[in-house]
Amino acid sequence: MSDFRPRLRGKTKKAFKELTKEESRVLVIGDLHEPFCLDGYLKFCKEQYQINNCNKVVFIGDIIDNHYASYHEVGDGAKGGKYELEDAIKKLQKWYKAFPEAHVTLGNHDRIIIRKAQSSNIPSKWIKNFNEVLEVPKWKFVTEVFIDGVRYVHGDKSGKPSMASKRDMVSTVSGHYHTDMYVVWHNGINNSVFGMAVGCGIDSKSYAMGYMQGGKQEAFWGGIVKGGTKAINVRYESK
């Protein structure tokens, strides 16, 4: 039988191998703080997933804001907890439809309700899991996750990824610091590791972000990690 497969050469062959080789190509989505995420950030993330031929997704944490229960002062005109949570769930459904299978590293805003329950000595048995509350049954909520030896963690406890990667000598991807975006490498005797900050997709003009007003502009970015060895920042141009 004749082999009808095309004979690829040069750049075309290289591009084909890059497209089809078996490796993890991770789309890292920055802090969302729903329901206070920028309207165009979801479209941007879907485009980056396709452009980079991604096959895994990690939400880097703080997917919800929980402003009504914040440890900061609650903004003027803020909605009550019931309505804010309903809005967050509604918006997260669009993310879930786009990326039905994903890891979510738990951020400090995600954990606010649990933290307040603990400070009130409420037994954990009373608390529902994130999948049930947010109606995202397939998402995997974790403290951290390793893919191809790269650690993905929110960053509020581990510290900035530039520092955490060097301290622990493990490539680390984090969010949490809304104004940070970078990739920095540390070279050892036998190996090299990187620290990647992926920024965020928050709407800094929303009432929930009042505590951030007057500081540096947020870094509206995400990240791509290929095979555990290539780390790329991708920028969202907000309108």
C-alpha positions in Angstrom: 0.0 0.0 0.0 1.3 3.5 -0.9 2.1 5.9 1.9 0.3 9.1 1.1 1.8 11.1 4.1 3.5 14.2 2.9 7.3 14.4 3.2 8.0 17.4 5.4 11.2 19.2 5.3 12.9 22.2 6.9 10.8 24.6 8.9 7.6 22.8 8.1 8.9 19.5 9.5 10.2 21.3 12.6 6.8 23.0 13.1 5.0 19.7 12.7 7.2 18.0 15.3 6.8 20.8 17.7 3.0 20.6 17.2 2.7 16.8 17.7 5.4 15.8 20.2 4.2 14.4 23.5 4.8 17.1 26.1 2.7 19.1 28.6 1.9 22.5 27.2 0.3 24.3 30.2 -1.8 27.4 30.0 -1.4 29.3 33.3 -4.4 31.7 34.0 -3.7 34.6 36.3 -5.8 35.6 39.3 -9.4 36.2 38.2 -11.1 37.4 41.4 -14.5 36.8 39.9 -16.9 38.4 39.6 -14.4 41.2 39.1 -12.4 39.9 36.2 -11.8 41.9 33.0 -14.4 41.1 30.3 -11.9 40.2 27.6 -9.6 38.0 29.7 -11.5 34.8 29.0 -11.4 35.3 25.2 -7.6 36.1 25.5 -7.0 32.9 27.5 -8.9 30.7 25.0 -6.9 32.2 22.1 -3.6 31.5 23.9 -4.7 28.0 24.5 -5.2 27.4 20.8 -2.3 29.4 19.6 0.1 27.5 21.8 -1.5 24.1 21.3 -2.0 23.7 25.0 -3.2 20.4 26.6 -3.3 21.4 30.2 -4.7 24.3 32.2 -3.8 25.7 35.7 -5.7 28.5 37.3 -3.1 30.0 39.6 -5.6 30.9 42.3 -7.9 33.5 43.6 -10.5 32.5 41.1 -13.1 34.2 43.3 -12.7 37.4 45.3 -15.1 37.0 48.3 -15.0 40.8 48.8 -18.0 40.7 51.1 -16.0 38.7 53.5 -12.7 40.4 52.9 -10.1 41.3 55.6 -9.8 44.7 53.8 -12.5 47.3 54.2 -15.6 46.4 52.1 -16.1 48.9 49.3 -18.9 51.5 49.2 -21.8 50.2 47.2 -20.7 46.5 47.5 -23.2 43.8 46.9 -24.0 41.4 49.7 -22.5 37.9 50.0 -25.4 36.1 48.3 -25.4 38.3 45.2 -21.7 38.5 44.8 -21.4 34.7 45.1 -24.1 34.2 42.6 -22.4 36.6 40.2 -19.1 34.8 40.7 -20.6 31.3 40.0 -22.3 32.6 36.9 -19.1 34.0 35.5 -17.1 31.0 36.5 -19.5 28.8 34.4 -18.0 30.5 31.3 -14.5 29.6 32.4 -15.6 26.0 33.2 -17.3 25.6 29.8 -14.0 26.8 28.1 -11.7 24.7 30.3 -13.7 21.8 31.9 -10.6 20.0 33.1 -8.1 22.1 35.1 -6.1 22.4 38.3 -6.9 25.3 40.5 -4.3 26.2 43.1 -6.1 27.7 46.1 -5.4 31.3 46.8 -5.9 33.4 49.9 -9.1 34.9 48.6 -10.5 31.5 47.7 -9.8 30.4 51.3 -11.4 33.4 53.1 -14.6 31.6 54.1 -12.7 28.6 55.4 -10.3 30.8 57.3 -13.2 32.7 58.9 -14.9 29.4 59.8 -11.7 28.2 61.4 -11.3 31.4 63.4 -14.9 30.8 64.6 -14.2 27.2 65.6 -16.7 25.9 63.1 -15.9 22.2 62.3 -14.8 21.6 58.7 -17.6 19.0 58.3 -20.0 21.9 58.0 -18.1 23.4 55.0 -18.9 22.3 51.5 -16.1 21.6 49.0 -15.2 24.1 46.3 -16.5 22.0 43.5 -20.0 21.9 44.9 -20.2 25.5 45.9 -18.9 26.9 42.6 -20.6 24.2 40.5 -17.4 23.1 38.7 -17.4 19.3 39.3 -14.3 18.4 37.3 -11.9 21.1 38.5 -9.2 19.9 40.8 -8.6 22.3 43.8 -5.1 21.8 45.2 -2.6 23.7 47.4 0.0 23.1 44.7 0.5 20.8 41.7 3.6 19.6 39.9 3.6 19.1 36.1 6.9 18.0 34.5 8.7 18.9 37.6 7.4 22.4 37.7 5.6 23.6 40.8 2.4 25.6 40.4 1.3 27.4 43.5 -0.7 30.6 44.3 2.2 32.3 46.0 0.7 33.9 49.1 2.6 31.5 51.3 5.5 30.3 49.2 6.6 33.9 48.3 7.5 35.4 45.0 8.5 32.8 42.4 11.8 34.5 41.7 12.7 33.9 45.3 10.9 30.6 45.9 12.4 28.9 42.8 16.0 29.8 43.9 15.3 28.9 47.6 13.9 25.5 46.8 15.7 24.9 43.5 12.5 23.9 41.7 10.9 25.7 38.8 7.9 27.6 40.3 5.0 29.4 38.7 2.9 31.7 40.9 0.3 34.5 40.8 -0.9 36.5 43.9 1.3 39.6 43.1 -0.9 41.4 40.7 1.7 43.8 39.4 4.4 41.1 38.7 5.1 39.4 35.4 8.4 37.9 34.5 10.5 34.8 34.0 13.8 34.6 35.8 16.3 31.7 35.6 18.7 30.3 38.2 21.6 28.2 37.1 23.1 25.5 39.4 25.9 23.1 38.9 23.7 20.3 37.4 20.5 22.0 36.5 18.6 25.2 35.9 15.3 26.3 37.3 13.0 29.2 36.6 10.5 31.4 38.5 7.5 32.7 36.6 5.0 35.4 37.7 1.9 35.4 35.6 0.1 38.6 36.7 -3.7 38.7 36.7 -6.9 39.4 34.8 -8.7 41.6 37.4 -10.7 44.7 36.7 -8.8 47.2 38.9 -11.6 49.7 38.5 -14.1 47.6 40.3 -15.2 48.5 43.8 -13.6 45.3 45.2 -10.1 46.5 44.2 -10.4 49.8 46.0 -7.6 48.7 48.4 -5.2 48.7 45.4 -5.9 52.1 44.1 -2.9 54.5 43.9 -0.3 51.7 43.4 1.4 50.3 40.3 -0.6 49.2 37.3 -1.6 45.5 37.3 0.2 43.2 34.9 -2.5 41.8 32.7 -0.8 38.6 31.6 -0.9 34.8 31.7 1.8 32.2 31.0 2.7 29.2 28.9 5.0 26.4 30.1 6.1 23.8 27.6 7.6 20.5 28.6 8.7 21.9 31.9 11.6 23.7 30.3 10.1 26.6 28.3 8.4 29.4 30.2 6.7 32.2 28.3 4.8 35.3 29.5 1.8 36.2 27.3 0.3 39.7 27.6 -3.3 40.7 27.5 -3.8 44.2 26.0 -6.7 45.6 27.9 -8.9 48.1 26.1 
